[in-house]
Amino acid sequence: RFLEPGKNSRALAFGCGARVCLGEPLARLELFVVLTRLLQAFTLLPSGDALPSLQPLPHCSVILKMQPFQVRLQPPGMGAHSPGQSQ
């Protein structure tokens, strides 16, 4: 309700300074565990024929923002490059 339409929607998710969220370390740890498990359990493949661009979006900042891209999560045992099949 406090976000204005058309404005930059980036925000500090956990706040900063004296009012930083007390649950930030736990949330970051949980995010790390979930992403690690996803990467261990699935193979990430491009959603189409073209690979995503590795060139960052042009803007003035210390942090580079990469161009958005979509991936497919392939379960183990599917496709030609699964570990149980010969190549």
ZADO-1210 file (C-alpha; in nm, 4 decimals, padded with zeros to 6 digits):
<atoms>
<atom x="00.0000" y="00.0000" z="00.0000" code="ARG" pos="1"/>
<atom x="00.3003" y="00.2278" z="00.0388" code="PHE" pos="2"/>
<atom x="00.4501" y="00.1504" z="-00.3032" code="LEU" pos="3"/>
<atom x="00.3772" y="00.4061" z="-00.5692" code="GLU" pos="4"/>
<atom x="00.2959" y="00.2740" z="-00.9193" code="PRO" pos="5"/>
<atom x="00.5644" y="00.3434" z="-01.1767" code="GLY" pos="6"/>
<atom x="00.8377" y="00.3916" z="-00.9171" code="LYS" pos="7"/>
<atom x="01.1402" y="00.1657" z="-00.8762" code="ASN" pos="8"/>
<atom x="01.0132" y="-00.1338" z="-00.6774" code="SER" pos="9"/>
<atom x="01.3536" y="-00.2347" z="-00.5383" code="ARG" pos="10"/>
<atom x="01.3639" y="-00.2324" z="-00.1614" code="ALA" pos="11"/>
<atom x="01.5829" y="-00.3582" z="00.1179" code="LEU" pos="12"/>
<atom x="01.4167" y="-00.6876" z="00.2037" code="ALA" pos="13"/>
<atom x="01.5465" y="-00.7024" z="00.5604" code="PHE" pos="14"/>
<atom x="01.5901" y="-00.3339" z="00.6339" code="GLY" pos="15"/>
<atom x="01.9208" y="-00.1910" z="00.7470" code="CYS" pos="16"/>
<atom x="02.0923" y="-00.0288" z="01.0382" code="GLY" pos="17"/>
<atom x="01.9351" y="-00.0346" z="01.3842" code="ALA" pos="18"/>
<atom x="01.6034" y="-00.1635" z="01.2478" code="ARG" pos="19"/>
<atom x="01.7401" y="-00.4619" z="01.0571" code="VAL" pos="20"/>
<atom x="01.5207" y="-00.7729" z="01.0695" code="CYS" pos="21"/>
<atom x="01.6290" y="-01.0139" z="01.3444" code="LEU" pos="22"/>
<atom x="01.5400" y="-01.3112" z="01.1233" code="GLY" pos="23"/>
<atom x="01.7733" y="-01.2093" z="00.8391" code="GLU" pos="24"/>
<atom x="02.0529" y="-01.4609" z="00.9186" code="PRO" pos="25"/>
<atom x="01.8029" y="-01.7473" z="00.9466" code="LEU" pos="26"/>
<atom x="01.6254" y="-01.6473" z="00.6236" code="ALA" pos="27"/>
<atom x="01.9551" y="-01.6283" z="00.4340" code="ARG" pos="28"/>
<atom x="02.0630" y="-01.9669" z="00.5707" code="LEU" pos="29"/>
<atom x="01.7302" y="-02.1251" z="00.4711" code="GLU" pos="30"/>
<atom x="01.7543" y="-01.9722" z="00.1230" code="LEU" pos="31"/>
<atom x="02.1061" y="-02.1116" z="00.0844" code="PHE" pos="32"/>
<atom x="01.9903" y="-02.4608" z="00.1914" code="VAL" pos="33"/>
<atom x="01.6881" y="-02.4585" z="-00.0429" code="VAL" pos="34"/>
<atom x="01.8879" y="-02.3372" z="-00.3445" code="LEU" pos="35"/>
<atom x="02.1670" y="-02.5861" z="-00.2728" code="THR" pos="36"/>
<atom x="01.9173" y="-02.8741" z="-00.2580" code="ARG" pos="37"/>
<atom x="01.7560" y="-02.7612" z="-00.5853" code="LEU" pos="38"/>
<atom x="02.0930" y="-02.7473" z="-00.7591" code="LEU" pos="39"/>
<atom x="02.1834" y="-03.0923" z="-00.6230" code="GLN" pos="40"/>
<atom x="01.8512" y="-03.2490" z="-00.7199" code="ALA" pos="41"/>
<atom x="01.8018" y="-03.1046" z="-01.0685" code="PHE" pos="42"/>
<atom x="01.9965" y="-03.0153" z="-01.3804" code="THR" pos="43"/>
<atom x="01.9405" y="-02.6575" z="-01.4962" code="LEU" pos="44"/>
<atom x="01.8866" y="-02.6272" z="-01.8720" code="LEU" pos="45"/>
<atom x="01.7968" y="-02.3271" z="-02.0898" code="PRO" pos="46"/>
<atom x="01.4237" y="-02.3082" z="-02.1575" code="SER" pos="47"/>
<atom x="01.4737" y="-02.2510" z="-02.5310" code="GLY" pos="48"/>
<atom x="01.7393" y="-02.3059" z="-02.7940" code="ASP" pos="49"/>
<atom x="01.9299" y="-01.9851" z="-02.7203" code="ALA" pos="50"/>
<atom x="02.1588" y="-01.9533" z="-02.4196" code="LEU" pos="51"/>
<atom x="02.1113" y="-01.6499" z="-02.1941" code="PRO" pos="52"/>
<atom x="02.3272" y="-01.3434" z="-02.2514" code="SER" pos="53"/>
<atom x="02.6115" y="-01.3011" z="-02.0030" code="LEU" pos="54"/>
<atom x="02.6346" y="-00.9260" z="-02.0638" code="GLN" pos="55"/>
<atom x="02.5093" y="-00.7177" z="-01.7694" code="PRO" pos="56"/>
<atom x="02.2396" y="-00.4584" z="-01.8204" code="LEU" pos="57"/>
<atom x="02.3895" y="-00.1105" z="-01.8660" code="PRO" pos="58"/>
<atom x="02.3321" y="00.1151" z="-01.5643" code="HIS" pos="59"/>
<atom x="02.5445" y="00.3099" z="-01.3203" code="CYS" pos="60"/>
<atom x="02.5860" y="00.1090" z="-01.0032" code="SER" pos="61"/>
<atom x="02.8387" y="-00.0913" z="-00.8083" code="VAL" pos="62"/>
<atom x="02.6237" y="-00.4043" z="-00.8379" code="ILE" pos="63"/>
<atom x="02.5774" y="-00.5473" z="-01.1879" code="LEU" pos="64"/>
<atom x="02.2281" y="-00.6581" z="-01.2834" code="LYS" pos="65"/>
<atom x="02.2161" y="-00.9507" z="-01.5242" code="MET" pos="66"/>
<atom x="01.9581" y="-00.9832" z="-01.7972" code="GLN" pos="67"/>
<atom x="01.6618" y="-01.2040" z="-01.7019" code="PRO" pos="68"/>
<atom x="01.6468" y="-01.5584" z="-01.8388" code="PHE" pos="69"/>
<atom x="01.4394" y="-01.8713" z="-01.7883" code="GLN" pos="70"/>
<atom x="01.5629" y="-02.2220" z="-01.7115" code="VAL" pos="71"/>
<atom x="01.4114" y="-02.5693" z="-01.7008" code="ARG" pos="72"/>
<atom x="01.4701" y="-02.7968" z="-01.4035" code="LEU" pos="73"/>
<atom x="01.5361" y="-03.1481" z="-01.5303" code="GLN" pos="74"/>
<atom x="01.4953" y="-03.4307" z="-01.2773" code="PRO" pos="75"/>
<atom x="01.7706" y="-03.6945" z="-01.2595" code="PRO" pos="76"/>
<atom x="01.7432" y="-03.9820" z="-01.5051" code="GLY" pos="77"/>
<atom x="01.5830" y="-03.7721" z="-01.7801" code="MET" pos="78"/>
<atom x="01.7455" y="-03.6804" z="-02.1104" code="GLY" pos="79"/>
<atom x="02.0575" y="-03.7871" z="-02.2959" code="ALA" pos="80"/>
<atom x="02.3104" y="-03.6615" z="-02.0409" code="HIS" pos="81"/>
<atom x="02.1856" y="-03.8377" z="-01.7304" code="SER" pos="82"/>
<atom x="02.4579" y="-04.0017" z="-01.5183" code="PRO" pos="83"/>
<atom x="02.3350" y="-04.3584" z="-01.5769" code="GLY" pos="84"/>
<atom x="02.3566" y="-04.3449" z="-01.9570" code="GLN" pos="85"/>
<atom x="02.6625" y="-04.3682" z="-02.1785" code="SER" pos="86"/>
<atom x="02.7355" y="-04.0813" z="-02.4142" code="GLN" pos="87"/>
</atoms>
